Amino acid sequence: EFVLKLSKKLNGKNYELAVKNLMNNNNKALLSLWNDMGKVDNRNIALMVDKRVLYISGNDSQFYREEAGKMISSMFKKGEFASVQGGHLLLLENPVEVNRVIEEFLIQIYTP
């Protein structure tokens, strides 16, 4: 099943929630979005962002490997990369660690 490709570690309520959310997606809208994303190269937009950007990647993602996350974060002038234990559905798989990484990032930004 598709959800298992997104995350091998989901089970119980989190698995059911992921399946429910995927089933509720508008397939036409998603297909249109994916088609449009492939038509234009928007990588230059990252160069215009003059703020710190945090890219969080699941170290067991079947879709985006850590190398891709590191490359994407490096496109930003102030890009930072963090790897978290989990797959593609990090917020369901490892919410505590994701929130810790975000909190640490925000503390660095807002602590004088």
C-alpha positions in Angstrom: 0.0 0.0 0.0 1.1 3.6 -0.7 1.2 4.7 2.9 3.6 1.9 3.7 5.9 3.3 1.0 5.7 6.7 2.6 6.5 5.2 6.0 7.4 1.7 7.0 7.0 2.6 10.7 3.4 3.9 10.9 0.9 1.7 12.8 -2.3 1.9 14.6 -4.0 5.4 14.7 -1.2 7.1 12.8 -1.4 4.6 10.0 -5.2 5.0 9.9 -4.9 8.8 9.9 -2.4 8.8 7.1 -4.7 6.5 5.0 -7.7 8.7 5.7 -5.9 11.9 4.8 -4.6 10.4 1.5 -8.1 9.2 0.6 -9.5 12.7 1.2 -7.1 14.3 -1.2 -8.5 15.6 -4.5 -6.8 13.5 -7.1 -7.3 15.9 -9.9 -5.8 18.8 -7.9 -2.8 16.7 -6.8 -2.2 15.6 -10.4 -2.4 19.2 -11.6 0.0 20.3 -8.9 2.5 17.7 -9.8 2.2 18.4 -13.5 2.7 22.2 -13.0 5.7 21.6 -10.6 7.5 19.8 -13.4 7.0 22.6 -16.0 9.0 25.4 -14.5 12.4 25.4 -12.7 11.9 27.4 -9.6 15.2 26.7 -8.0 16.3 30.4 -8.5 13.6 31.5 -6.0 15.7 30.0 -3.2 18.5 32.4 -4.0 16.1 35.4 -3.3 15.2 34.2 0.2 17.3 36.2 2.6 16.1 34.5 5.8 17.3 31.4 7.6 15.6 28.3 6.2 15.4 24.9 7.9 15.0 21.8 5.8 14.1 18.7 7.8 14.5 15.3 6.2 13.6 11.8 7.4 16.7 9.7 7.3 14.7 6.7 6.1 12.5 8.4 3.5 11.9 6.4 0.4 11.1 9.6 -1.6 13.7 12.1 -0.6 17.1 10.9 0.5 19.3 13.0 2.9 21.5 14.0 0.0 18.6 15.7 -1.7 17.7 17.5 1.5 21.2 18.7 1.9 21.3 19.9 -1.7 17.9 21.7 -1.3 19.0 23.4 1.9 22.2 24.5 0.2 20.2 26.4 -2.5 19.2 28.9 0.2 21.7 31.6 1.2 21.1 30.7 4.8 19.8 27.2 4.4 20.2 24.7 7.2 19.6 20.9 7.1 18.4 18.6 9.9 18.0 14.8 9.7 15.4 13.2 11.9 14.8 9.5 12.5 11.8 8.5 10.3 10.5 8.3 6.7 8.5 10.6 4.6 5.7 11.2 7.2 7.9 12.7 9.9 5.2 14.5 11.8 3.3 11.3 12.3 6.3 9.1 12.8 8.5 11.2 15.1 6.6 14.4 16.1 8.5 14.9 19.4 11.9 14.9 17.6 10.6 17.1 14.7 9.2 19.6 17.2 12.5 19.6 19.1 14.5 20.4 16.0 12.1 23.2 15.0 12.2 24.6 18.6 16.0 24.5 18.6 16.1 26.3 15.2 13.7 29.0 16.5 15.6 29.5 19.7 18.8 30.1 17.7 17.0 32.7 15.6 15.2 34.6 18.4 17.8 34.4 21.2 19.9 37.5 21.3 
